[in-house]
Amino acid sequence: MKKILIIEDEEDTRDIMKLVLTDSGFDVATAATGEAGLKAAKKEEPDLIVLDILLPDITGLTVLDRLKADAKQKSIPVVIVTAVEKEIGIKEEIAGKYPEVGFVEKPFAVDDLVARIRQKIR
């Protein structure tokens, strides 16, 4: 069973994602902050990370930079969940730096989220 780590500060969104991904056959771990997410990534060794950009402590971009700088974690696929209107320019910055990263826009359709994860986890 593939393991997904969700790093998302909004509890309702995190819970919905966990439910949908668990129902889709994934083992799911969660974290509510960037720092907790980085610790969970080391502990859980996920097959993919779903990452919010706007986190309460450090930005999702900082989390992504730190993951990609780590030799053991840099190959973990990442799907960014973002509300584009709130993060103008961030998507382009990430895509320029890390073209392999996937994006799902908030509000998201659960089918789109699952499809993007399945595409990236192969």
PLY file of the C-alpha trace (Angstrom):
ply
format ascii 1.0
element vertex 122
property float x
property float y
property float z
element edge 121
property int vertex1
property int vertex2
end_header
0.00 0.00 0.00
1.37 3.42 -0.99
1.77 5.97 1.80
0.72 9.60 1.34
1.72 12.44 3.68
-0.67 15.41 3.73
0.81 18.70 4.99
-2.20 21.00 5.33
-3.11 23.44 8.11
-6.86 23.65 7.47
-8.32 20.81 9.53
-11.47 20.33 7.41
-9.45 20.19 4.18
-6.92 17.82 5.75
-9.70 15.53 7.04
-11.47 15.45 3.65
-8.22 14.63 1.84
-7.38 11.90 4.35
-10.83 10.33 4.02
-10.79 10.43 0.21
-7.25 9.05 -0.06
-7.86 6.33 2.54
-11.02 5.32 0.63
-8.88 5.26 -2.55
-6.58 2.65 -1.02
-3.73 4.76 0.32
-2.14 4.70 3.77
-2.34 8.34 4.93
-0.35 10.36 7.48
-1.01 14.05 8.18
0.70 17.13 9.54
-0.75 20.59 10.27
2.44 22.67 9.96
5.50 22.77 7.74
7.91 21.78 10.52
5.65 18.90 11.60
5.42 17.86 7.96
9.20 17.76 7.57
9.49 15.60 10.70
6.69 13.32 9.46
8.38 12.99 6.06
11.50 11.63 7.77
9.56 9.32 10.09
6.89 8.06 7.68
9.00 7.84 4.48
5.94 8.54 2.28
5.62 7.59 -1.38
4.14 11.03 -2.11
3.53 14.30 -0.27
0.46 16.52 -0.69
1.62 20.01 0.32
-0.29 23.23 1.01
1.55 26.48 0.25
0.08 28.66 3.00
1.11 27.10 6.31
1.14 28.80 9.73
4.86 28.45 10.47
6.91 28.16 7.27
5.71 28.32 3.68
5.09 25.28 1.56
7.87 26.56 -0.72
10.31 26.41 2.20
9.12 22.88 2.99
9.63 21.93 -0.66
13.12 23.48 -0.75
14.11 21.56 2.38
12.69 18.27 1.05
14.51 18.68 -2.27
17.78 19.52 -0.47
17.64 16.26 1.52
19.33 13.31 -0.21
16.79 10.76 1.11
13.71 12.88 0.42
14.46 14.71 -2.81
12.95 11.95 -4.98
9.59 11.89 -3.13
6.92 13.16 -5.56
5.05 16.25 -4.36
1.61 17.54 -5.30
0.98 21.15 -4.29
-2.58 22.05 -3.31
-3.00 25.77 -3.84
-5.57 28.53 -4.09
-3.97 30.26 -7.06
-5.63 33.64 -6.53
-3.97 33.85 -3.11
-0.53 32.80 -4.29
0.09 34.70 -7.50
3.57 33.98 -8.78
4.25 31.11 -6.35
3.03 28.46 -8.80
5.30 29.81 -11.53
8.25 30.02 -9.12
7.78 26.41 -8.02
7.24 25.14 -11.59
10.42 26.92 -12.66
12.47 25.41 -9.84
10.84 21.99 -9.62
9.08 21.13 -12.91
8.28 17.62 -11.65
5.93 18.95 -8.94
2.20 18.56 -9.61
-0.51 21.08 -8.79
-4.15 20.83 -7.76
-6.08 24.05 -7.32
-8.35 24.75 -4.34
-11.21 24.27 -4.21
-10.43 20.86 -5.69
-12.60 18.06 -7.00
-11.68 14.90 -5.09
-11.45 12.95 -8.35
-8.87 15.45 -9.67
-6.81 15.13 -6.49
-6.80 11.33 -6.60
-6.02 11.29 -10.34
-3.07 13.69 -9.93
-1.69 11.62 -7.03
-2.01 8.37 -8.98
-0.25 10.02 -11.94
2.66 11.23 -9.79
3.07 8.11 -7.66
3.72 5.74 -10.57
0 1
1 2
2 3
3 4
4 5
5 6
6 7
7 8
8 9
9 10
10 11
11 12
12 13
13 14
14 15
15 16
16 17
17 18
18 19
19 20
20 21
21 22
22 23
23 24
24 25
25 26
26 27
27 28
28 29
29 30
30 31
31 32
32 33
33 34
34 35
35 36
36 37
37 38
38 39
39 40
40 41
41 42
42 43
43 44
44 45
45 46
46 47
47 48
48 49
49 50
50 51
51 52
52 53
53 54
54 55
55 56
56 57
57 58
58 59
59 60
60 61
61 62
62 63
63 64
64 65
65 66
66 67
67 68
68 69
69 70
70 71
71 72
72 73
73 74
74 75
75 76
76 77
77 78
78 79
79 80
80 81
81 82
82 83
83 84
84 85
85 86
86 87
87 88
88 89
89 90
90 91
91 92
92 93
93 94
94 95
95 96
96 97
97 98
98 99
99 100
100 101
101 102
102 103
103 104
104 105
105 106
106 107
107 108
108 109
109 110
110 111
111 112
112 113
113 114
114 115
115 116
116 117
117 118
118 119
119 120
120 121
